[in-house]
Structures are given as structure tokens and as C-alpha cells.
């Protein structure tokens, strides 16, 4: 059996906030104006299955290496190096 580790993307939850909301900075005013939205956000309404572990909560050591290689490449591309 392959060794597994906790998924670094979802931190073992098996789900993440939908990508369209992941990098959005919400203020307390946003939540005050729409308390239902705040309740939905905190309640997991906008969560989707983790694309890294596919909801399994863990990934193999080989998958982890690929994850970090891809993440390092993404960071390099975004920084222009």
C-alpha cells in the first residue's frame, strides 16, 4: 500500500472554497450587507470537492511531489521568473 499524507490543498477536509471565491477579500461590510451570504460562506455552501485529493482527504507521496512541483512552477510563472 502506498504511503499517504494529508492533502496540502484542502488540509484534509476533502473540499475547498470554490475557486471563483478563493482569492476574493471580503470585508465585514460585505457580510453586514448580506448576512445570508456570510452564513453560507461559513457553512460550506460554496465548497467544492478538492481537485488535488478528489475528496479523499489524503494524497500519496508521489502525488505530493507532483503537487509541490506544480505549485513551485505556478509561483515562478506568476512572479515572472
KAVENZI-V100834 format. One record per residue. N is the residue number from 1. PHI is phi in radians with two decimals (NA if undefined). Layout:
# KAVENZI-V100834
n->{N;N}
phi->{PHI;PHI}
This chain:
# KAVENZI-V100834
n->{1;2;3;4;5;6;7;8;9;10;11;12;13;14;15;16;17;18;19;20;21;22;23;24;25;26;27;28;29;30;31;32;33;34;35;36;37;38;39;40;41;42;43;44;45;46;47;48;49;50;51;52;53;54;55;56;57;58;59;60;61;62;63;64;65;66;67;68;69;70;71;72;73;74;75;76;77;78;79;80;81}
phi->{NA;-1.26;-1.27;-2.19;-2.33;-1.08;-1.08;-1.31;-1.40;-1.77;1.02;1.50;-1.45;1.44;-2.59;-2.36;-1.16;-0.88;-0.94;-1.18;-1.97;-1.05;-1.86;-1.68;-1.68;-1.69;-1.80;-1.09;-1.11;-1.00;-1.29;-1.17;-1.25;-2.45;-1.08;-1.13;-1.09;-1.04;-1.08;-1.15;-1.05;-1.27;-1.55;1.55;-1.01;-1.71;-1.40;-2.28;-1.03;-1.10;-1.27;-1.36;-1.78;0.99;1.45;-1.42;1.38;-2.35;-2.34;-1.32;-1.03;-1.10;-1.12;-1.11;-1.05;-1.08;-1.04;-1.23;-1.10;-1.15;-1.15;-1.10;-1.12;-1.11;-1.12;-1.12;-1.12;-1.18;-1.51;1.52;-1.65}
